[in-house]
Amino acid sequence: MTRLASSIGELRVIQIEISKTYGKNEWKEDIKKLLWSAGRDNNPTVFLFTDSQIKEETFVEDINNLLNTGEVPNLFL
């Protein structure tokens, strides 16, 4: 449904791909790419994140911070 709604609204869908070696560093890089695309490049974007993609609790904490404050602490340091 999310992909259909995004297609109707002509929004770009970004979804991360989890692998065995996927960790915090890859997560931070994917979030950076998402924020650069949506913010700097002004691309209307949907971030699709499912419960099966939660490999570490920090992933959920980062999304929570992004939704509540608009930033992820120490992302661009």
C-alpha positions in Angstrom: 0.0 0.0 0.0 2.8 2.4 0.8 4.5 1.7 -2.6 1.2 2.3 -4.3 0.5 5.5 -2.5 4.0 6.7 -3.2 3.6 5.9 -6.9 0.3 7.8 -7.1 1.9 10.8 -5.3 5.0 10.6 -7.5 7.3 10.1 -4.5 10.6 8.4 -4.4 10.7 5.3 -2.2 13.9 4.5 -0.3 14.2 1.2 1.6 17.4 -0.1 3.1 18.7 -3.6 2.3 19.8 -5.6 5.3 22.6 -8.1 5.0 24.6 -10.2 7.4 27.3 -7.6 7.6 24.9 -4.6 7.9 25.7 -2.6 11.0 25.7 0.9 12.5 28.1 2.4 10.0 26.0 1.2 7.0 22.9 2.4 8.8 24.3 5.9 9.3 25.4 6.1 5.7 22.0 5.1 4.4 20.3 7.7 6.7 22.7 10.3 5.4 21.9 9.5 1.8 18.2 9.6 2.6 18.5 13.0 4.3 20.7 14.5 1.5 18.2 13.3 -1.1 15.1 14.6 0.7 16.6 17.8 2.1 19.4 19.1 0.0 18.3 17.8 -3.4 14.6 18.5 -2.6 13.3 15.1 -3.8 9.9 14.1 -2.4 10.8 10.9 -0.6 9.2 8.1 1.4 11.4 6.1 3.8 10.0 2.6 4.0 11.3 0.8 7.1 9.7 -2.5 8.2 10.0 -4.4 11.5 12.0 -7.1 9.8 14.7 -4.5 9.1 15.4 -3.8 12.8 18.8 -5.4 13.2 19.8 -3.1 16.2 17.8 -1.1 18.7 19.7 2.0 17.7 18.0 2.0 14.3 14.6 2.5 16.0 16.1 5.2 18.3 17.5 7.1 15.3 14.2 7.0 13.5 12.4 8.2 16.7 14.9 11.1 17.1 14.4 12.0 13.4 10.6 12.1 13.8 10.6 13.9 17.2 13.4 16.5 16.7 14.1 16.4 13.0 17.7 15.2 13.4 19.8 12.2 14.2 22.4 13.0 16.9 26.0 12.9 15.7 25.1 11.8 12.2 27.3 14.2 10.3 30.3 14.2 12.6 
